[in-house]
Amino acid sequence: MRLVKQLVVVGAASLVGSLAVGAVGGNPVLTLVLGVATAVLVIFAYRWVVRRTERRAVDELSRPGAASAVGRGVVLGIALFAAVIAVIALFGGYEVDGWGSASGAVTLLGFSIGAAVTEEVVFRGVLFRIVEERLGTWLGLVLTGLLFGLMHLFNENATLWGALAIAIEAGGMLGAAYVATRRLWLPIGLHLGWNFAEAGIFGTIVSGKDEAHGLLDATVSGSTLLGGGDFGPEASLAAVVAGVLVTVVFMRLAYRRGNVRPRRAAVTVAP
């Protein structure tokens, strides 16, 4: 029941923010402001509903060190996607055609902030955390990662391979970042940095969605495994490998910190 209540409250907050962002017609400054407002509203809603349904402190969104954790995540996300683009460019699949749009980059930053916070709160804060309590860390990562990937099938130009790639590279990596830290700030920053780098900096398609133009006007070409095809670089082999490698690093850190939880044993009643 608490799962449903938390999803409803967080989903309602996200919907209000999304409607507000959509109503401004792509105005860069307003989109950025409303993207930040959406993030704040979703975080407030999550804290409120968790306190009411679980009667505990919301440690996964505690304030001390939040800014630095988000900052580290953003830097890591941008660096990771830059490495993916570098590999694609090395094999001739990425070419910069010129400068894009600074205002478009600001618009994409607003979208990215709202989306990163909302998706991490829903998938890692609510779904993964509650599933993990019953099924353990590994099964929780697999199930919520697959669900996260399948959600992207509703995007324009979505493909089954693209959704599976998202499940592996993002569902696994972001979930592992949460397990390693037991806080949502690092995965929020990582998600934000990765998404903004895709469209806002390198001017590529994000998860099948051809959004506003970012700082660079670029062309991604080649096979699906090289450049990701119509789904964008997230469906490339380089992105999948990068996501898997970072997932392994985070999970090793989680093991050292004792953060990996076993599956809860079934309760049996003696006859």
KAFEN-V788917 format. One record per pair of residues at least 12 apart in sequence whose ideal C-beta (glycine too) atoms are under 6 Angstrom apart, sorted by sequence separation. I is the first residue (numbers start at 1). J is the second residue. D is the distance in Angstrom with one decimal. If there is no record, write none. Layout:
BEGIN
I & J & D
I & J & D
END
This chain:
BEGIN
128 & 140 & 5.3
131 & 143 & 5.9
199 & 211 & 5.2
225 & 237 & 4.6
21 & 34 & 4.7
150 & 163 & 5.7
174 & 187 & 4.4
177 & 190 & 5.6
201 & 214 & 5.7
203 & 216 & 4.3
20 & 34 & 4.9
149 & 163 & 4.4
152 & 166 & 5.1
200 & 214 & 4.2
201 & 215 & 5.4
202 & 216 & 5.7
203 & 217 & 5.6
149 & 164 & 5.8
199 & 214 & 5.0
203 & 218 & 4.3
128 & 144 & 4.4
204 & 220 & 5.5
127 & 144 & 5.0
149 & 166 & 4.3
174 & 191 & 5.9
149 & 167 & 2.7
17 & 38 & 2.7
123 & 144 & 5.8
146 & 167 & 5.0
145 & 167 & 4.7
149 & 171 & 5.7
148 & 171 & 4.1
208 & 231 & 4.7
17 & 41 & 5.6
123 & 148 & 5.2
145 & 171 & 2.6
206 & 232 & 5.8
145 & 172 & 5.2
205 & 232 & 3.4
207 & 234 & 5.8
13 & 41 & 4.8
14 & 42 & 5.6
204 & 232 & 5.4
13 & 42 & 4.8
204 & 233 & 5.3
13 & 45 & 3.8
141 & 175 & 4.6
10 & 45 & 5.4
9 & 45 & 5.1
10 & 46 & 5.4
9 & 49 & 4.1
137 & 179 & 5.9
6 & 49 & 5.0
128 & 175 & 5.5
5 & 53 & 5.4
158 & 208 & 4.6
2 & 53 & 4.1
157 & 208 & 3.8
155 & 207 & 5.3
156 & 208 & 5.4
155 & 208 & 4.0
156 & 209 & 5.5
124 & 178 & 4.5
155 & 209 & 5.3
152 & 207 & 5.0
125 & 184 & 5.4
124 & 187 & 5.6
120 & 184 & 5.6
120 & 187 & 5.1
120 & 188 & 4.7
162 & 231 & 3.4
165 & 234 & 6.0
165 & 235 & 4.7
169 & 239 & 5.4
173 & 243 & 4.6
180 & 250 & 4.3
117 & 188 & 5.6
120 & 191 & 5.7
169 & 240 & 5.0
176 & 247 & 4.6
116 & 188 & 5.5
159 & 231 & 5.2
168 & 240 & 5.6
157 & 230 & 4.1
162 & 235 & 4.0
173 & 246 & 5.0
177 & 250 & 5.3
180 & 253 & 4.4
32 & 106 & 5.5
39 & 113 & 5.3
157 & 231 & 5.9
161 & 235 & 5.9
169 & 243 & 2.5
173 & 247 & 4.8
176 & 250 & 3.6
180 & 254 & 4.4
28 & 103 & 4.4
35 & 110 & 3.2
39 & 114 & 5.8
42 & 117 & 5.4
46 & 121 & 5.0
116 & 191 & 4.1
165 & 240 & 5.2
172 & 247 & 4.2
176 & 251 & 5.0
179 & 254 & 4.4
31 & 107 & 4.8
38 & 114 & 3.9
42 & 118 & 5.2
116 & 192 & 3.9
32 & 109 & 5.8
36 & 113 & 5.7
182 & 259 & 5.8
28 & 106 & 4.0
32 & 110 & 3.8
35 & 113 & 4.2
39 & 117 & 3.8
28 & 107 & 4.7
31 & 110 & 3.7
35 & 114 & 4.1
42 & 121 & 5.4
46 & 125 & 5.9
112 & 192 & 5.5
179 & 259 & 5.3
26 & 107 & 5.8
112 & 195 & 4.5
112 & 196 & 4.4
109 & 196 & 5.8
108 & 199 & 4.9
109 & 200 & 5.8
108 & 200 & 4.0
105 & 200 & 4.6
17 & 114 & 5.7
100 & 203 & 5.2
14 & 118 & 4.5
108 & 212 & 5.5
107 & 212 & 4.9
108 & 214 & 5.7
104 & 212 & 4.1
104 & 213 & 4.4
105 & 214 & 4.6
104 & 214 & 5.8
105 & 215 & 4.9
10 & 121 & 5.7
10 & 122 & 5.8
101 & 213 & 4.7
73 & 186 & 4.6
77 & 190 & 4.5
81 & 194 & 5.2
100 & 213 & 4.3
76 & 190 & 5.6
100 & 214 & 5.2
70 & 185 & 5.0
74 & 189 & 4.5
78 & 193 & 4.4
100 & 215 & 5.3
69 & 185 & 3.6
73 & 189 & 2.2
77 & 193 & 2.4
81 & 197 & 3.9
100 & 216 & 5.2
69 & 186 & 4.9
73 & 190 & 3.9
77 & 194 & 3.8
81 & 198 & 5.9
85 & 202 & 5.3
100 & 217 & 4.4
70 & 188 & 5.9
74 & 192 & 5.6
7 & 126 & 5.9
66 & 185 & 4.9
70 & 189 & 3.9
74 & 193 & 3.8
78 & 197 & 4.5
98 & 217 & 4.9
6 & 126 & 4.7
96 & 216 & 5.4
97 & 217 & 4.7
96 & 218 & 4.9
97 & 219 & 5.9
60 & 183 & 5.2
61 & 184 & 5.6
137 & 260 & 4.7
60 & 184 & 5.0
95 & 219 & 5.1
137 & 261 & 4.9
136 & 261 & 5.6
94 & 220 & 5.5
136 & 262 & 5.0
3 & 130 & 5.1
136 & 263 & 3.6
93 & 221 & 5.6
135 & 263 & 5.5
93 & 222 & 3.8
134 & 264 & 5.4
93 & 226 & 4.5
93 & 227 & 4.1
91 & 226 & 5.8
88 & 227 & 5.6
84 & 233 & 5.9
88 & 238 & 5.9
87 & 238 & 4.1
84 & 238 & 4.7
84 & 239 & 4.9
84 & 242 & 5.5
80 & 242 & 5.5
END
